[in-house]
Amino acid sequence: MTAIRALSCLYQRTALLIARWSGARRDEIRRLSVDCLDTYPDGTPQLRIPAGKTKRERMIPLYEEAATSIRGILTLRCTEDRGLRDTQTGVEIRYLFLHLGRALLLLPSVRAILTTSV
């Protein structure tokens, strides 16, 4: 965890924290939308994982450190970007891990880290 916290790139750190605390698959993390973060009635952060292998969306509790990191990305995101068509569902989605129209989790460095750490 020390190595993850030491990462300077907020996107990489967030992706790895989500993988660590949610158990989400790599493709599920890549396909998270900007509205993926919610809270349970008791205030515990809740992550909405998109439909993947099971073809069903699921809601899971999330550790506060990962939720704070997601909020950090949301403050950097452009609020007027257009959505992209999701490959699994065909629905237009505003992805969380998108910067200047590019999917950030497709970068080889992040893909290698997620493959070895999850």
N, C-alpha and C positions, 0 to 999 in steps of 0.2 A: 504494500500500500504506500510505502514511502516513495517508491519510484513513480507511482501514478501521481501522487500529490506534487511531486517535483516537476512534472511536465509543464512546460511553458505555454503550450498550445491548449487553450480552453476547450476546443472541440475534441482533441484527442483525450484529454483528461476526463471530459464528460462521458464520452463513449465508453471508456474503460471503467469508469465508476458505475455506469448503468449496467455494463456486462457483469461487473463484480457483485453488485447488490441486487440485481433483478433476475439473473440467470437467463436473460433474453438471448436469443440467437443473433448472430452477426447481421443477417438480413433484416431481422425485426428491429434491431437498433438503427440500421441504415434507413428504414422506412418510418421511423417515428415522426409524427406530425407536430406542429407547433403547439397544438392543444392537448398534448399527451399527458400533461401533468395536472393532477387534480388532488383533492384531499378527501379522506374519509371524514365522517361526522366528528370524530374525536381529534381531528387536526393532523393525523398521520398522512404524509404524502402518499399519493397513489399514482401509479404509472399505467397508462393505457397502451398495451402492446398490440400492434396491428395484427390482423389475420395473417397467419403464416402457414406453417406445416399443418396445423390442426384446422385451418380454414375458419377459425373463430377468433374474434377479438377477445382479449382477456385483460382483467384489471388485477394488479398486484401491488402490495405495499412496497414502498421504496424508502431506503435509508435517507435521512435528511441531507447528508453530504452530497449525494447524487442529485437530489431535488434542488439544492442550492446551485449546483453546477448547471443544471438545466435552465434555471432562472437567469443565470449569468449569460447563457447563449441567447435567451429570449430578449435580453436588453440590447444585444448587439444586432439582432435581426432587423432587416428592413420590414416595415409593416405593410408595405404596398407591393410586395412581390407577388407574382402570379403562381398558382399551384401547378404542379406537374402531374401527369396521369400516372397513377400507381400501376405497376406491372402485374400485381396479383389481383386487384379488385377492379381496376379500370376507372376508379373514382379520382377526381382531381384533388390532390393533397398538397398542402404547404409543408414541406419537409423541414424538420428541425435542423438536420445536418446538411444545410445547403448554403453556399456562399457564392455570390455573383453568378448564380445559375448553375453551379457545379455541385455535385454530390461529394461531400468531403470524405465520407467513409470509403470511397473507392480508391483513395490514395494508397499506394502499395505499403507505405510505412504503417499506416493504421490497420490495414488488412492483416499484415504480418503480426502485429501486436495482438489483435483480437483472436487470430487463429491460434496463437501459442498460449494465450492467457485464459481462454474460455474452455 
